[in-house]
């Protein structure tokens, strides 16, 4: 399963891809298991051995964190699944706007629920939504808190949205892009039509 850095062409597109396996240059990382469990701080060599034992890839998902966050996954399958879902999400969509919703790493349940409703409203309107986690000061030392919010949101919205861009650290912010599933929007329209028919 392991992907080597050798033989890869360097391009603008490749530069946006996360580092895998031998490409990871950090000495240690905060490791997340295949099942999403927080495994703690490992040297990259130890983390690579854990990934190799499971015949999976070690993927650096938050390179700017201290230490960087790496996840064990089947990267080839993950990329394929994401490409299929993104293609389905783009199909038959008219002009799409990208909205943004900002979260803090230590958001409380009430704020999370309110913001999730706004995100749902944007998705229902056919818009993509850029989810941003804003880190301040010492929060930068715990990027996994932001990542867990993004993963929770993606899981809460899995019936109506697809993750187009996986969580990525940029400076002090972590971003994820989600898009509405075309089937979900169509189903909603049909439900609305039935409701209007009953009102008449």
C-alpha positions as CSV (number, residue, x, y, z in Angstrom):
1,X,0.0,0.0,0.0
2,X,3.0,2.2,0.7
3,X,3.6,5.1,-1.6
4,X,7.1,6.3,-2.2
5,X,8.2,9.9,-2.9
6,X,10.5,8.6,-5.6
7,X,9.3,9.0,-9.2
8,X,6.7,11.6,-8.4
9,X,6.6,14.6,-10.6
10,X,6.6,17.9,-8.7
11,X,3.8,20.1,-9.8
12,X,1.4,22.7,-8.4
13,X,-1.2,19.9,-7.8
14,X,1.3,17.6,-6.1
15,X,2.4,20.4,-3.8
16,X,-1.2,20.5,-2.4
17,X,-1.2,16.8,-1.6
18,X,-0.3,15.7,1.9
19,X,3.0,14.0,2.6
20,X,2.9,10.3,2.8
21,X,5.2,7.7,4.4
22,X,8.8,8.3,3.3
23,X,8.0,11.9,2.4
24,X,7.3,12.9,6.0
25,X,10.3,14.9,7.3
26,X,9.3,15.5,10.9
27,X,11.0,13.5,13.7
28,X,7.8,12.9,15.7
29,X,4.1,13.3,15.2
30,X,0.7,13.1,17.0
31,X,-0.7,9.9,15.6
32,X,-4.3,9.1,14.8
33,X,-5.3,5.5,14.1
34,X,-7.2,4.1,11.2
35,X,-10.4,4.1,13.3
36,X,-9.9,7.8,14.3
37,X,-8.5,7.0,17.8
38,X,-5.9,9.4,19.3
39,X,-2.8,7.3,19.8
40,X,-0.5,10.0,21.2
41,X,3.0,11.2,20.3
42,X,5.2,8.8,18.3
43,X,8.4,9.2,16.4
44,X,7.7,9.1,12.7
45,X,9.7,5.9,12.4
46,X,7.5,4.2,15.1
47,X,4.3,5.6,13.5
48,X,5.5,4.3,10.1
49,X,6.0,0.8,11.6
50,X,2.4,0.9,13.0
51,X,1.1,1.8,9.5
52,X,3.2,-0.8,7.8
53,X,2.0,-3.5,10.2
54,X,-1.5,-2.7,9.1
55,X,-0.5,-2.5,5.4
56,X,-1.7,1.1,5.4
57,X,-0.2,4.5,4.7
58,X,1.0,7.2,7.2
59,X,-0.4,10.5,6.0
60,X,0.6,14.0,7.4
61,X,-2.7,15.8,7.7
62,X,-1.7,18.9,9.7
63,X,2.0,19.6,8.9
64,X,2.0,23.1,10.6
65,X,0.9,21.7,14.0
66,X,3.5,21.2,16.8
67,X,4.1,18.3,16.5
68,X,2.5,17.5,13.1
69,X,-0.6,15.4,13.0
70,X,-0.4,12.1,11.1
71,X,-3.1,9.6,10.3
72,X,-3.0,6.0,9.4
73,X,-5.2,5.3,6.3
74,X,-5.5,3.5,3.0
75,X,-4.6,6.7,1.0
76,X,-5.2,5.2,-2.5
77,X,-8.7,4.0,-1.5
78,X,-9.4,7.3,0.3
79,X,-8.4,9.4,-2.8
80,X,-10.5,7.2,-5.1
81,X,-13.6,7.4,-2.8
82,X,-13.2,11.1,-2.5
83,X,-12.9,11.6,-6.3
84,X,-16.1,9.5,-6.8
85,X,-18.1,11.4,-4.2
86,X,-16.8,14.8,-5.4
87,X,-17.8,13.9,-9.0
88,X,-21.3,13.0,-7.8
89,X,-21.6,16.2,-5.8
90,X,-20.6,18.3,-8.9
91,X,-23.1,16.5,-11.2
92,X,-26.2,18.5,-12.3
93,X,-25.3,21.4,-10.1
94,X,-25.9,25.0,-11.2
95,X,-23.9,28.0,-10.1
96,X,-22.5,27.1,-6.7
97,X,-21.4,29.6,-4.1
98,X,-19.0,28.8,-1.3
99,X,-20.1,30.0,2.1
100,X,-17.9,30.0,5.2
101,X,-18.7,29.0,8.8
102,X,-16.1,29.5,11.6
103,X,-15.7,27.4,14.7
104,X,-13.4,27.6,17.7
105,X,-11.6,24.5,19.0
106,X,-13.4,24.7,22.4
107,X,-16.9,25.4,21.1
108,X,-19.8,24.5,23.4
109,X,-22.7,22.3,22.5
110,X,-25.2,25.2,22.0
111,X,-22.9,27.1,19.6
112,X,-22.0,23.9,17.7
113,X,-25.7,23.1,17.2
114,X,-26.5,26.6,16.0
115,X,-23.6,26.7,13.6
116,X,-24.5,23.3,12.3
117,X,-28.0,24.5,11.5
118,X,-26.5,27.4,9.5
119,X,-24.3,25.0,7.6
120,X,-27.3,22.8,6.8
121,X,-29.2,25.9,5.5
122,X,-26.2,26.7,3.2
123,X,-26.1,23.1,2.0
124,X,-29.9,23.0,1.4
125,X,-29.5,26.1,-0.8
126,X,-27.0,24.1,-2.9
127,X,-23.9,25.9,-1.7
128,X,-20.5,24.5,-0.7
129,X,-19.4,25.4,2.8
130,X,-15.9,26.1,3.9
131,X,-15.6,25.1,7.6
132,X,-12.8,27.0,9.4
133,X,-11.4,26.2,12.9
134,X,-9.7,29.3,14.3
135,X,-6.8,28.6,16.7
136,X,-5.5,31.2,19.1
137,X,-2.3,31.1,21.3
138,X,-1.8,27.9,23.1
139,X,-4.7,26.2,21.2
140,X,-2.1,25.7,18.3
141,X,-0.6,22.9,20.5
142,X,-3.8,20.9,20.2
143,X,-4.8,20.7,16.5
144,X,-6.6,17.4,17.3
145,X,-9.3,19.4,19.1
146,X,-10.1,21.2,15.8
147,X,-9.8,18.0,13.8
148,X,-12.3,16.2,16.1
149,X,-14.9,19.0,15.5
150,X,-14.5,18.8,11.7
151,X,-14.8,15.0,11.8
152,X,-17.8,15.2,14.1
153,X,-19.5,17.7,11.7
154,X,-18.7,15.6,8.7
155,X,-20.2,12.6,10.4
156,X,-23.3,14.6,11.5
157,X,-23.8,15.8,7.9
158,X,-22.9,12.6,6.1
159,X,-26.4,12.0,4.8
160,X,-26.6,15.4,3.1
161,X,-22.9,16.4,2.3
162,X,-19.6,15.1,1.1
163,X,-16.2,16.3,2.2
164,X,-14.5,17.7,-1.0
165,X,-11.3,18.9,0.7
166,X,-10.1,17.1,3.8
167,X,-9.0,19.0,6.9
168,X,-5.9,21.0,6.2
169,X,-3.9,23.4,8.4
170,X,-3.1,26.8,7.0
171,X,-1.3,29.1,9.4
172,X,-3.4,29.4,12.5
173,X,-6.6,28.0,10.8
174,X,-7.7,24.5,9.9
175,X,-10.1,24.3,6.9
176,X,-12.4,21.7,5.4
177,X,-14.6,22.1,2.4
178,X,-18.0,20.3,2.2
179,X,-20.5,20.1,-0.7
180,X,-24.1,19.1,-0.8
181,X,-25.0,15.6,-2.1
182,X,-27.2,16.1,-5.3
183,X,-29.5,13.2,-4.1
184,X,-30.1,15.0,-0.8
185,X,-31.1,18.3,-2.5
186,X,-33.4,16.5,-4.9
187,X,-35.1,14.6,-2.1
188,X,-35.6,17.8,-0.2
189,X,-37.2,19.4,-3.3
190,X,-39.6,16.4,-3.6
191,X,-40.5,16.6,0.1
192,X,-41.2,20.4,-0.3
193,X,-43.4,19.8,-3.3
194,X,-45.4,17.2,-1.5
195,X,-45.8,19.5,1.5
196,X,-47.0,22.4,-0.9
197,X,-49.5,20.0,-2.5
198,X,-51.0,19.2,0.9
199,X,-51.4,22.9,1.7
200,X,-53.3,23.6,-1.5
